[in-house]
Amino acid sequence: QWPQGYQIMVVEDTPILLKMMQHQMKHFGVQGVFMDSGKNAVAYLQAVSELSLPDMILMDVWMPEMDGIATTQAILRLWPQLVVVGLTGDCEAGTKQKALKAGMAAVFYKPVKWDELLQWLIARQSMSAGQNILLEEV
């Protein structure tokens, strides 16, 4: 079960995938902010107060104009406490490494498996609370 009031920003340039994410998040009771480009996501986050920040950002790794790696770096310069999770259909090991090096907390393959994402989030929160949990990365 997703925490009540949890808000995720989705940054995805493919309209059908963005629409699918909106539908899935509504199904799970997760609030969303949806951006169709990295540039729009950065502009949005430059304009909001800390109280309006999302709890997590799901970021498409490969987008035109400003890819997810550059977008993540820009976002983390603005708000270093934000959790950015990469989403990709690219199975190359180098893609995941670039994304993690850019500051993404994790990278998951598309399509999103919401139960895996929630398990990762719970484990991450438990680890930050000082509990020792082993987590197999995707």
N, C-alpha and C positions, 0 to 999 in steps of 0.2 A: 504494500500500500504506500503510495506516494504521500509525503507529508502534506497536510492541509495548507493551502495557500502557497505552495511551492511554485516558483516562477522560473521558467526556462526561456532564454532567448535562443531562437533558431536562426542561423545564418546559412541560407541555402539558395543557390542561384537557379535551380531547376524548379519551375512553377509547380509541376505535378508532385514533386517530392515535398515541397513546402506545404502544399495543400494536404498531403497525406499526413505530414507531421502534425498539422493543426487538428486534423480529425483524431489521430491517435492520442494526442495530449488531452483533448476534450474528453475522450473515452476514459482516460485515467484520472481525470479531475485535476490536471496540471494546467496552471495558467501559462499563457505564452505571449511572447513578443516575437514577431516574425519579420525578418529582414531578408531582402532578396540580393543583397551584395555586402561585401566586407566594408565598402565605403559608407553605405547607409548605416551599418551597425556601429562603426566608429563615430559617425556624426551623431547618432542617437545617444550613445554613451557619453559623448562630450557635453551633451545638453541636460543630462539628468543629474539629480542629487543622489547622494549615497543611499538614501532611504528608498530610492526607486530602482536600485540595481537588481538585476535578476539573480537568482540563487546559483544558476549555472548557465553556461552558454554551450550550445551544440553547434559546432562549426564545421561546415563543409571544408575539407582540406584544399580541394582544387576548384577554384572559381576564376572566371576571367576578371580582368581589370586589377583587382586586389585579392590575391589568393588567401586562403585561410591561415597560412603561416604568417604572412605580413599583417593580416588583420589581427591575429592573436597577439603579435608583438606590440602593435599599436594600442590595443585594448589594455594589455597588461602594463604598459607605460602609464596609462590613465588611471587604472584601477588594479593594482597588483594583487589584491585579495580575491579577484574573481576566478572562478573555476571554469576553464575552457576545456571542453572535450571535443576532440576531432572526430569527424565522420568521413569515411572514405570508401570507395569501391576499389581502390588501388591496393593490390596485394603485395606490392614490392616492399621489402623490408626497409629500404631507404626512405620511403615515404613516412612510415611510422617514426623513424629516428629523427627525421627533419622536423616533424610536428612536435615531438616531445622536446627536442632541443629548443624550439621556438617558445616553449612554455606551456604547451597543452598538458593537462594533467593525465590524459589517457587518450587512446585512439580506438574507436570501434568501427567495425565494418558495416556498411549499409547493406540492407535496411536495418534500422535500429531495432534491436531486441530489447524492449523496455524492461523485461525482468532482469536481464544481465546488467543494464545500466543502473537499475535500482539497487541490485546487489553490490555493484561497484561503489555506488554512493554511500550505502550503509557501511560497507567495509572502510571506506575512506574516512567517514565521520567517526567510526569507532577507533581507527588508528590515531586520528587527531585528538581523540579523547584519552589517549594513552594506553589503549588496549592493543595487544599484539595479535594481529590477524594476518594470516598468510593469504594472499590473493593471487590467483593465476590471471595474468593479463591476457587480453584478447589479442 
